[in-house]
Amino acid sequence: FFGKPTDPENARQILSQLSGQEHKVITGLTVIHSKVLSAASVSRVHIKTLTPNEIHSYVETGEPMDKAGAYAIQGEGSFLVESYSGSYSNIIGLPMDLLKDLLQKLNFSI
């Protein structure tokens, strides 16, 4: 589990652990409206092999500090990502496709 880094050194540690690896981003959603529907979205992200200089330079931007996993696929951190599969919006933070599906099951028009 990778939360938000506690400080720049922790961000470097997280990014070093993710370097050259694939990880899962899992987001659970529950929608309550006359009944309860719950589901989870799972995406996979493969981080390229990073040099210590790439990690240092990225952490110096400050962007990793408020991001789970210490990177933002939608920001400057996009260069870290070699590939991904699944929901892009899940990786950013809210799986919009899953939310839409749950709302449609509750007869909301989207």
C-alpha positions as CSV (number, residue, x, y, z in Angstrom):
1,F,0.0,0.0,0.0
2,F,1.4,3.4,-1.0
3,G,-0.2,6.4,0.6
4,K,0.9,10.0,0.3
5,P,4.5,10.7,1.1
6,T,5.3,12.1,4.5
7,D,8.3,14.1,3.3
8,P,10.6,14.4,0.3
9,E,12.8,11.5,1.5
10,N,9.7,9.3,1.8
11,A,8.6,10.3,-1.7
12,R,12.0,9.2,-3.1
13,Q,11.7,5.9,-1.2
14,I,8.3,5.3,-2.7
15,L,9.4,6.1,-6.2
16,S,12.4,3.9,-5.8
17,Q,10.2,1.0,-4.8
18,L,7.9,1.6,-7.7
19,S,10.7,2.0,-10.2
20,G,10.6,-0.7,-12.9
21,Q,7.6,-2.3,-11.2
22,E,3.9,-2.7,-11.9
23,H,1.4,-1.9,-9.2
24,K,-2.4,-1.9,-8.9
25,V,-4.6,1.2,-8.2
26,I,-7.8,0.0,-6.5
27,T,-10.7,2.4,-5.7
28,G,-13.9,1.3,-4.1
29,L,-17.2,3.1,-4.7
30,T,-20.5,2.9,-2.9
31,V,-23.6,4.7,-4.1
32,I,-26.7,4.9,-1.9
33,H,-30.0,5.9,-3.3
34,S,-33.0,3.7,-2.3
35,K,-30.6,0.8,-2.4
36,V,-26.8,0.3,-1.9
37,L,-24.5,-0.5,-4.8
38,S,-20.8,-1.1,-4.2
39,A,-18.0,-2.0,-6.7
40,A,-14.3,-1.6,-7.1
41,S,-12.2,-0.5,-10.1
42,V,-8.7,-2.0,-10.5
43,S,-6.1,-0.4,-12.8
44,R,-2.5,-1.5,-13.4
45,V,0.4,1.0,-13.8
46,H,3.9,0.1,-14.9
47,I,6.5,2.6,-13.8
48,K,9.6,2.7,-16.0
49,T,13.0,2.1,-14.5
50,L,13.9,5.4,-13.0
51,T,17.4,6.8,-12.4
52,P,18.2,8.4,-9.0
53,N,18.4,11.8,-10.8
54,E,15.0,11.4,-12.4
55,I,13.5,10.6,-9.0
56,H,15.3,13.5,-7.3
57,S,14.3,16.0,-10.0
58,Y,10.7,14.9,-9.9
59,V,10.5,15.1,-6.1
60,E,12.0,18.6,-6.3
61,T,9.0,19.8,-8.3
62,G,6.8,19.2,-5.2
63,E,4.2,17.4,-7.2
64,P,4.6,14.0,-5.5
65,M,3.9,15.4,-2.0
66,D,0.1,15.2,-2.1
67,K,-0.3,12.2,-4.3
68,A,-0.8,8.6,-3.3
69,G,2.1,6.6,-4.7
70,A,4.1,9.9,-4.9
71,Y,3.3,10.5,-8.6
72,A,0.6,12.2,-10.7
73,I,0.0,10.4,-14.0
74,Q,-2.0,13.4,-15.2
75,G,0.8,15.9,-14.4
76,E,4.6,16.2,-14.6
77,G,4.8,12.6,-13.3
78,S,3.4,11.2,-16.6
79,F,7.0,10.6,-17.8
80,L,7.4,8.0,-15.0
81,V,4.7,5.8,-16.4
82,E,5.7,3.2,-19.0
83,S,2.2,1.9,-19.5
84,Y,-1.1,1.4,-17.8
85,S,-4.3,-0.7,-18.2
86,G,-7.7,-0.2,-16.9
87,S,-9.4,3.1,-16.0
88,Y,-7.3,6.2,-16.4
89,S,-9.7,8.2,-14.2
90,N,-9.3,5.5,-11.5
91,I,-5.5,6.2,-11.5
92,I,-6.2,9.9,-11.1
93,G,-8.6,9.4,-8.3
94,L,-12.2,8.6,-9.2
95,P,-13.2,5.9,-11.6
96,M,-15.8,7.8,-13.6
97,D,-16.8,4.8,-15.8
98,L,-17.6,2.8,-12.7
99,L,-19.5,5.7,-11.1
100,K,-21.5,6.1,-14.3
101,D,-22.3,2.3,-14.4
102,L,-23.5,2.4,-10.7
103,L,-25.7,5.5,-11.3
104,Q,-27.3,3.9,-14.4
105,K,-28.1,0.8,-12.4
106,L,-30.0,3.1,-10.1
107,N,-31.9,4.5,-13.1
108,F,-30.1,7.9,-13.2
109,S,-29.9,9.2,-16.8
110,I,-26.3,10.0,-17.7
